[in-house]
Amino acid sequence: MITLDPQLELKIIDSKVQRSSGDPYSALMPSLHTKWIKTLGKSLKEIRGQGYPSVILCSNIALYLVRTTIENEIPEFVVLSVDEIVRNFTLESIGVINLIDVVNIENEK
């Protein structure tokens, strides 16, 4: 599984907007959103290549926003919150999606 850097989670949480239906969504700046999705896509290829499942672990506060942000673009990822993990269950993080990495990703075709 991979985790999200607390700074990236905070950006996602701070971008929260309510739809007219009442459902919240993440309204990241379009350029940041695109870079974040591109970074996740690269991570997906890497972790699948190593034989790991495509799981993102984030805070409970960010869970819904992360899920709804990526569900249409990268549905292969399963998004779980720390609260959904059974006690005494050991997880291995194989990577972290950092805000700095997202911001600095080069535009690729």
C-alpha positions as a printed NumPy array, in Angstrom:
array([[  0.   ,   0.   ,   0.   ],
       [  0.991,   3.586,  -0.376],
       [  0.232,   6.461,   1.937],
       [ -0.373,  10.155,   1.394],
       [  1.928,  12.792,   2.768],
       [  0.158,  14.819,   5.502],
       [  0.724,  18.041,   3.522],
       [ -0.994,  16.56 ,   0.47 ],
       [ -3.87 ,  15.298,   2.607],
       [ -4.235,  18.765,   4.098],
       [ -4.37 ,  20.333,   0.618],
       [ -7.106,  17.88 ,  -0.347],
       [ -9.057,  18.52 ,   2.863],
       [ -8.659,  22.297,   2.547],
       [-10.038,  22.166,  -1.008],
       [-13.297,  20.6  ,   0.211],
       [-16.432,  22.099,  -1.353],
       [-20.066,  21.083,  -0.905],
       [-22.081,  20.19 ,  -3.994],
       [-25.665,  21.386,  -4.185],
       [-26.621,  17.791,  -3.32 ],
       [-24.685,  18.202,  -0.071],
       [-21.914,  15.764,  -0.99 ],
       [-18.402,  17.123,  -0.452],
       [-15.725,  16.949,  -3.119],
       [-12.141,  18.059,  -3.49 ],
       [-11.785,  21.173,  -5.637],
       [ -8.024,  21.172,  -6.037],
       [ -6.614,  23.612,  -8.548],
       [ -6.842,  21.884, -11.948],
       [ -3.069,  21.829, -12.426],
       [ -2.495,  20.284,  -8.988],
       [ -5.301,  17.775,  -9.551],
       [ -3.807,  16.709, -12.893],
       [ -0.338,  16.323, -11.397],
       [ -1.701,  14.353,  -8.442],
       [ -3.558,  11.933, -10.706],
       [ -0.458,  11.561, -12.892],
       [  1.67 ,  10.813,  -9.803],
       [ -0.846,   8.214,  -8.623],
       [ -0.855,   6.611, -12.059],
       [  2.933,   6.272, -11.983],
       [  2.754,   4.809,  -8.479],
       [  0.104,   2.329,  -9.587],
       [  2.38 ,   1.02 , -12.341],
       [  5.302,   0.722,  -9.932],
       [  3.449,  -1.125,  -7.168],
       [  1.699,  -3.455,  -9.599],
       [  5.063,  -4.21 , -11.194],
       [  6.316,  -5.279,  -7.778],
       [  3.278,  -7.499,  -7.222],
       [  1.642,  -5.371,  -4.528],
       [ -2.074,  -4.549,  -4.333],
       [ -3.198,  -1.065,  -5.369],
       [ -4.144,   0.377,  -1.984],
       [ -3.935,   3.944,  -0.693],
       [ -4.074,   4.512,   3.052],
       [ -5.147,   7.941,   4.27 ],
       [ -6.768,   9.596,   7.263],
       [-10.464,   9.152,   7.954],
       [-11.001,  12.875,   7.346],
       [ -9.536,  12.662,   3.83 ],
       [-11.029,   9.275,   2.904],
       [-14.194,  10.36 ,   1.088],
       [-12.447,  13.207,  -0.717],
       [ -9.596,  10.976,  -1.893],
       [-11.994,   8.238,  -3.027],
       [-14.254,  10.571,  -4.967],
       [-11.319,  12.406,  -6.508],
       [ -9.724,   9.326,  -8.021],
       [-12.614,   6.892,  -8.485],
       [-13.344,   7.941, -12.081],
       [ -9.758,   8.406, -13.169],
       [ -7.946,   5.536, -11.452],
       [-10.615,   3.082, -10.276],
       [ -7.99 ,   0.35 ,  -9.738],
       [ -6.962,   1.949,  -6.438],
       [ -8.676,   0.88 ,  -3.252],
       [ -8.741,   3.743,  -0.757],
       [ -8.82 ,   2.876,   2.947],
       [ -8.605,   4.969,   6.077],
       [ -6.533,   4.14 ,   9.1  ],
       [ -9.796,   3.584,  11.017],
       [-10.746,   0.75 ,   8.643],
       [ -7.691,  -1.34 ,   9.51 ],
       [ -8.233,  -4.11 ,  12.051],
       [ -6.231,  -3.804,  15.262],
       [ -3.036,  -5.811,  15.458],
       [ -2.917,  -6.048,  11.672],
       [  0.48 ,  -5.193,  10.267],
       [  0.683,  -3.134,   7.099],
       [  3.689,  -2.42 ,   4.958],
       [  3.908,   0.946,   3.262],
       [  5.887,   0.7  ,   0.052],
       [  5.676,   4.374,  -0.785],
       [  4.406,   7.826,   0.054],
       [  2.786,  10.287,  -2.33 ],
       [  4.414,  13.582,  -1.345],
       [  3.06 ,  17.029,  -2.15 ],
       [  6.519,  18.071,  -3.362],
       [  6.625,  15.126,  -5.789],
       [  3.152,  15.978,  -7.072],
       [  4.005,  19.643,  -7.595],
       [  7.303,  18.857,  -9.286],
       [  6.122,  16.126, -11.661],
       [  6.922,  16.999, -15.241],
       [  4.153,  17.052, -17.759],
       [  4.383,  13.833, -19.717],
       [  2.425,  12.836, -22.78 ]])
